[in-house]
Amino acid sequence: MDFQCSDVARWSRVLSAYPARVESLGKPDLLPLDDFYRRRLPALLRGRDPDPFLTRSELAQLMQWKLARGKWRPRLLEFVLSLDEEAVESSSRKAFGSLPDVSKAVSELTVLKGVGPATASAVLAAYAPDVAPFMSDEFFFGLKGYGGCSGALQRLFLEAVFAVRGETAG
């Protein structure tokens, strides 16, 4: 699909094919996790407006979803499961409250062990996809300039956000 395409009908067809594509991956655990991430989690977060937050359990499910989609790294899930509930809620409240400042929001989430820029982008996109798109680790591995460190990943994520918005990095 050409990202320059402005044909709404074509984009609708591509989007309608998404569930079948997910199912074709042959990862049965991914289907309910994908439903959680795409449908239930956004509704939960919006239901907590004007002060949305994420629970540790929700972060763990989000991490399972993210890992099921890409490279399985069980240590990340272990880190998330070991987090203090209050720390997750506090960091996520600060992150959501920082939007539309994506840089600040990512920084608020990445203080949590096991949460890097890609996971932070998934958290933010579940609540505000128009402000902060989800960018998987695999997306970044294909980018020129990614040297494998969290700082480079965060910088590239923010550059991608600005590019999607048609802005320049400040």
Residue, then its C-alpha position, 0 to 999 in steps of 0.5 A: m500500500d502506497f502511503q501517499c495514496s489518498d483513496v479512502a476506499r482503497w484504505s478501507r479495503v486494506l483495513s478490512a483485510y486486517p483481521a484475516r491477515v492477523e489470523s493468517l499469521g498462525k498465532p492463536d494467542l495474538l487474536p484475543l490480544d489484538d482485540f484487547y489492544r485495538r478495541r478494549l484498551p482504548a475504550l478503557l482508557r477513554g472511559r477514565d477521561p479526564d485523567p486516564f491511566l494504565t494498570r499493570s495488568e493492562l500494561a502486561q497484556l499490551m506487552q504480550w500483544k506487542l511481543a506476540r506481533g514481533k520478536w518474543r522477549p520474555r524478560l520484558l514481560e517479566f519486568v512489566l509484571s514486577l512493576d509496582e501498580e502505583a508506579v504504572e498508574s502514576s507514570s501513565r497518568k503523567a504520560f497521557g497528561s503530557l500529550p500532545d507533547v509526545s517526547k515528554a509522554v514517552s519519557e514519562l513511560t520509559v522510566l518503567k523497567g521493560v518499557g522502551p520507546a516502542t512500548a511507550s508508543a503502543v501505550l500512547a497510540a492506544y489512547a491517542p492514535d492521532v497524536a502518537p502512532f504505534m511504532s514497533d521495534e521491528f519498524f525501527f530495526g529497518l530505519k537507517g540510523y538506528g544503532g540498537c540503543s534506546g536513545a537512538l530509538q526514542r530519537l527516531f520515534l520522535e522524528a517519525v511522529f513529526a514526519v507523520r504530522g508534517e512537522t519538523a523536530g523542534 
